[in-house]
Amino acid sequence: MTTEDLPEASGASERRSVRWRTRDVWAISLSAFFSDTGYQAVWAGFPLFLVLELRQPVWEFGLASALAYGGGTLFAWLGAVLGDRIGHRRVAIGGNALIPLLSLSALWANPALAIGLLCAGWWARNLRTPSRRVMLVEAAPDEADRNSVFGFLHALDIGGGALAGVYVLIAVIEHVAFSWIFLASALPLVVATFSLTFCTTGRAVPKHVQPSRLGSSEPELGRLPGAVPLLAASALFGFTYYSVGFPILTTAQGSGDRAFGIGAFLLFNAVSAATGYLMGPRLGSGIAERFRALGAFGYLFAVVGAVLLAIGDTAHLTVAVLLLGVAALGFSLGIVTTVEPALMSVLRPGRQAGRGFGALGAARSVGLFLGNLIMGFLYARGADWAYGYAAVMGMAATIVVLGSIPAARRADGRVRSQAGLASDER
């Protein structure tokens, strides 16, 4: 390649980077930003409200997280099926419109009612998630753009969570009541629902979403090997991906200051958002490459974060060690949330996308249900027990996904073979 080629290549790269940032991608991603700005404020404050203000045991927060995440199993699958029947845009907007139910959870000093409202709003969020992902895949038909698109979505998604952490931190320092903090979260949630109405994708039952780099006239690929190991690893990761409320409690109790707990939440979301945006385009476009990134950078860093939290709490180390563990968890989530849906969009393309995303959400939720329940009971015995359990399960997920690389290579071979046949036909 000569030096004359460089400006042209650079221009092509720039055009490519801009091409996928369409109106639909922006609308969906901004909806994610405002959604997280709302409901993450509730999740940041809820463990402090339930455990420190209402004086409920930590296992009760674990139960609340288990019910919220675990119940999402049914609602994620229901949303995927419903979206295939009536259109994913309707399901995404309808589900998003019901999330503000969790904003009411601190209006009454009643633990059962607070947990019930939290779960109801979170289940609505799970209902719309598979449909929103299908809409995003329709908005980015080129499979090579998927890492960038899902990384962008995650950056704005978790960026909203980081913003939520900022205003909750300020509110806690100023001793604002949790009832007002949670009620304020309803406003960005309404904006998030309004943003989804600008999307043009998902209006009807999707007949075809092109999964690869082939032109839209090419036949879609069939089911590729690797989805079952991905679902198994996602479920195992669910066992270790406990609610961020636990690190919030650990940091708040270890430092003796609630503000440090909210600061941990803010750090978690900031690192996660930056990771999704910066690392997404750099994780490779091949199926095997993505599996490797998911195991080596996603699941494995969750193990590192859990170990740091366990050691920091048990040895009564400085709060900096706890925050370093929280940062590792944020990095892990940024990788996982970017790569998992990008992989599923390729392994279950076209008409199978909705069910694939529903299965992915359900697999994660099953792990989250049991994982948070176990975390809550182990935490009562000691934080080191809880985080030790999480580290073991995270390592199991790492082994499963890295062991699936041979199947991923076969899937890559089928994609190349299909592309070659299509090229010959042309």
N, C-alpha and C positions, 0 to 999 in steps of 0.2 A: 504493500500500500504506500502511495506517495503522500507527501505533505499536502498536495492539492486535494486529496480525498478527505482530509480531516474535517474541514469546515462542513462539507456535505454530510459526513457521518454524524457530526455533532448536531447539525440541523435536523437530521432525520430522527436522532434520539430525542431532541427537544420536542419535535412534532408528536412523537410517539407518547412522551410523558404527558403532553397536554390532551391528547386525543381521548383518553378514557375519562377525563374530568368533565363529563357531560352534565347537562342540567339534572338528569335523573340521579346520577352519582352524587351530585352536590345536595339534592333534596333529601335523599335517603341518609346521607352522612350528617347533614345538619339536623335532621330529625333525631339521629342517634346522639348527637352532641347535646341537644336540649333535653332529651329523655334522661340521659345520665346526669345532667345538671340538676334534674329534679329528683329522681329516685335514689341516686347515690347519696344525696344529702340525708335521706331517711336512713339508709344503711350505715352511714357514718355515725349517726347519732343514736340509732336504735339500741346497740349493745350498752351504751352508757345510760340511756333512758331506762332500759329494762333492768340492768344489773345494779347500777350505781344509784339511780333515782328511785325506782320502784322496789329496789332491794330484793330482786329475785335471784335465785342461784344461777350459776353460769350454765349448768346443764339445761336450764329452761331456754336460754338463748340458743344453745345447740339444737334443742328441739324445734324452736321457731325457724332456724335456718334450714333444718332438715325438712320440715313441712313445706317451707316456701320453695326450696330447690327441688325436693323430691316430688311434690305435687306438680311441679313444672314438667315432669316426665309425660304425664297424661296430656297436659295442655299443649306442649310442644308438638306431640304427635297429632293431636286433634287439630291444631292450627294448620299443620302440613296437609292433612286430609281435606279439611274444609277449604283451604286455599286452592287445591286441585279441583274442587267442585264448583266453587262460586267465584273464584278469582282471588289472587293473592293480595291485590291492592285493598280490597274490601276487608279482608282479615287483618291486614297490617294496620289499617286506620282504626278499625273497630277495637282491636286489642289495645292499641296505644291509647285510645280514648278512655279506657277503664283503669289504666295504671294509677291515676291520681287517688284511687281508693286508699293506697298506702300512705298518702299525705294526711289522712285523718287519724292515723294510728296513735297519736299522742294527745288527742283531745280529751280522752278519759283516762284516769289513773287505774285502768283495769287491764292487767296483763293478758288475760284471755282475749279480750276484745282487741287489744293492740296487736297481738300476734295474728288474729284472724284477719284484720284489715291489711296488715303487712303481706300476708300470704295471698289475699285476694288480688291486690295490686300486682304482686310479683307473678302470679299465675297468668294475669292478663298480658304481662310483658312476655312471658314464655309463649303464649298463644300466637303473638304476632311475629316472633323472631324468625321462624323458618320462612314465613312469607316474605319478610323484609330481605332475607338473604337471596331468595329466588328472584325478587325484583332487582336486586343488585347484580345478579348473574345476567339477567336479561339486559341490563344497562351496560354490561361489559362482556359482549359475546366472544371476544378474543381471549382464549385461555391464558395466553402469555401475559395478559394484563392482570390476572386474578390476584396475584400476591400484592401488587401495588394497590389495587382497588380495595381489597379487604384490609390491607395495612392502613390505607387512608381512612376507611370507615372506623377501624379500631382507634386510630389516633384521635379523631373527632369524638368518638364514643367515650373513650376514657379521658380525653381532654375535658369533656363536660364533667366527668367525675372529679377531676382535679379542681375544676372551678367550684364544684359543690363543696369540696374539702376546704377551700379558701373561705367561703362565706359561713360555713358551719364553724370553722375555727374561730373566726372573728365573733360570731354569735355566742359561742361557748365562753370565750374570754370576757365578753360583755354581759355574761349571765342572762342571755335571752332564754326564755322558756322553750323547751323542746316542742311544745304544742305549736308555737309560732314558727319555729324553724321548719317543722314538717309541713305546716300549711303553706308556707312560702314556696315549697317545692312543687306545688300544683301548677304554678304559673308557667315555668319552662316546659312542663309536661303538656300543657295545652298548646304551646307554640310548636312542640315536637309533632303533635298530631296534625296541626295545620300545615306544617312543612311537607308531610307525606302527601297531602292533597295535590301538590304540584307535580307528582310523579306521573309519567305516562306509561310506565311499565306495570305489569301485573293487573291490567284492567280486565282481562279475560283469562280463562283457563289456558295456560301456555301450551301451545301445540309443539313448539320446537325451540330450544335454546342451543345454539351452536356451541359445542364444548371445546373446540380446538381452533387452530389457526386456519383451518380450511375455510373456503368461501361459504356463504350462507346457503348455496345451492347443493352442498355436499351432504350425503346422508350422515346422521349422527352416529357416534360410536356407541357400542353396547356397554353392558356392565363390565367393568374392569376389575381384575383381582386387586385386593388390598383394602376394600371397604370394610370387611369383617374385622381384620386386625386393627384398623383405624378405630372402629367402634369399640372394640375391646380395650384398646389403649385409652380411649377417651373416657370410658367408664372407670377404668383404674385411676386415671388422673382425677376423675371426680372424687374418688375416695381420699385423695390427698389435697385437692383444691377446696379447702375449707373456706368458710366465709371470712372475709377480711376483718370481720368483727373480732375474731380471736386475736390477731396481731394488734388490733386497736386496744383491746383490753390488756394484753401483755405489756404493751408500751406505756399505757396510762398507769397501770398498777406498778410497773417497774420503776417509772420515773416519779410516781406520786403526783402526777399532774394530768388532768383530763386533756389539756391542750396538746400535750405530746402525743396522746392517742389519736387525736384528729390530725396532728402533723404527720403521723405514720400513714394515715389514710391518704393524705395529700401526696406524700412521697410515692406511695404505691401507684397511684393513678398517674402521676407525672411521668414516672419511669416507664410505665406500661404504654402510655400514649406515645412517648418519644420512640420507644422500641418498635411499635407497630409501624409508625411512619417511616423511620429511617432504615429499619432492617427488612421490611416487606419486599422491596424490589431487589434485595441482595441475597435472598434465600434460595434462588434457583427456580427454574420453571419446570424441570422434570419431576416426575412423581417420586422417583427414588431420592432425588435431592431434597425434596420437601419432607419425606419421611426422616431422612437423616437430620435435617434441621429441627424437626419436631422433637426428636428424641434427645439430641445432643445439646440443643440450646433451650428447648421448651421445657420438657418434663424434668430434665436433669437439674436445671436451675431451681425448680421447685423444691428439689431435694436439698440443694445448697441453702436455700432460704429457711427451710424447716430446721435444718441442723443448726444454723446460726441463731435462730430464735430459741431453740432448746438450750444451747450452750449459754447464750447470753442471759436467759432467765435463771437457769440453775446455778450458774457461777456468780450471779449478781454483778455482771459486767456493766460497763457504762451503757447508756441509752444509745450511743452511736452503734454498738454491735447489733442491738435490736433493729435499729433503722437500716443497717446494712442488710440484715435478713429480709426486711420488708422490701427493700429495693430489689433484691434477687427475685422475690416472688413477683414483683411488678414486671421485671424483665421476662420472666417465664410466661406470664399471662400474655404479654405483648406478642411473643412468638406463637404461642398456642392459638390464640384467637385469630391471628392472621393466617396461619398455615392450615389449621384443621378445616375451616370452611372452603378454602381454596382447593384443598385436596378433594374434599367431598364433591365439589362442583365438577371435578374432572372424572372421578371414579363413578359417579352417578349423574350422568349428563342429561340434558334435554328434559323430557317428561318425567324422568326419575328424580330430578333435582329436589322437588318439594319433599318427597318421601325420604330422600337421602338426608336432607337437612333436619327433617323431623326425627329421624332415627339418631342423628348425631346429638341433637338436643336431648332426646330421651335417654341415650346412653350416659351422657354427662350427668343428667339429673338423677339417675339411679345411683350413681356413685356419690353425688352430692348429698342425697338423702341419708344414706347410711354413714357417709364420711362425717357429716356435721353432727349427726347423732352420736357417733363414737367419739368424736372430738370433744363434744360437750361433757360426756361422762368421764373421759380420761383427763380432761382439764381440771375436773374437780379433785382428782388425785394429784395432779401436778402438771404444769405446762410442759415439762420435759417429756412426760408420757404421751401427751397429745401430739406434740411436734415430732417425737420419735416415731410414732405410728404413721404420721403423714410422710415422713422421709422414706420409710420402708415401702409404702404404697406407691410413692412417686418413683422409686427405683424400679418397682415391678412394671410400671407403665413404660419407663424408659427401655427396659429389656424387651418388652413386647413390641414396641414400635421399631426399635433398631433391628430386631429379629425378623421384621416384616420387609426389610429392604429387598431380599430376593424376589418376593412377590411383586414389589413395586417396580423392580427392573423388568419383570415380565409384562407388567402393564405398560411401561414405557415402550417396550418392543411392539406391543399391539398398536399403540398410538402411531409409532413410526411406520409400521406395516400398513395401517389404514391410510396414512397420509401418502405413502408411496403408491398404493393402488389408485387413490383418487388422482394423483399426479399423472399416472399412466393413462387413465381414462380420458383426461383432458388432452 
